[in-house]
């Protein structure tokens, strides 16, 4: 990801069976964020025809989530 100047870490699922729940590092953060964004009706179905409009809706949803946490 040289364009965005960020590091990308891929966390793979372990195939070992355990008796207890073990969260995977960093993956739960992504899953939590996706579940927060699914609360916005405009983002659950692809209403937008253009990618920049969809990106703007993602920004608005993220701003609303962050403002609610203040």
N, C-alpha and C positions, 0 to 999 in steps of 0.2 A: 504494500500500500504506500508506495512512494509519493503518490499524488496527494494524499491526505496527511502525510508525515506521521503515521501512527503504526504501531505494531499490532499484528493480528495473531492471537494465540488460539489454536484449535484444540479443544478439549474433547477427547474421544471417550465414549462410554466404555466402561469395563464390562466384560462378559462374565465375570465371576459372580456367582450367586451368594448373597449374604442374607443373614436373618434379620438385619436391621437396615433402616433407611440411611444411606450415605449420600449426601448431596455432592454433586460434582462441582469443582471449583469454577467460579465465574459463570457457569451455565445457568444457575438459578437466577442470576441478575438479568440475563437476557430474557428468560422465560417470564419473569415478573414484569419486565417492561412491556413485552408483547401483550400480556394479559391486561395491563393498564390501558394500553392503546386500543384494545378491542372494545373497551367501554364506549368509544366514540362511534356512533352509527355511521358517520361519513367514511370511516376507515375500514369498517368490516366488509363492506361490499365495494367493488371497484367502480365508483361512480364517475371518476375523473377520466377524461380522454387524454389529457396531457400529463406527462410525468412531473413537470414543474408545479402544476396545480396540486397534485397528490403530495409532493414534497412540502408545499406550503401548508397543507392541512396537517401533515405530520408535525411541522414546527408549531403550529397553533395548538395542537393537542399537547405537545410537550410543554409549551409555555403554560397552558392551563394546569397541567399536573404539577409543575414546579411552583406555580403561584398558590395552589391549594395547600402545598406543604409548608408554606411560610406562616 
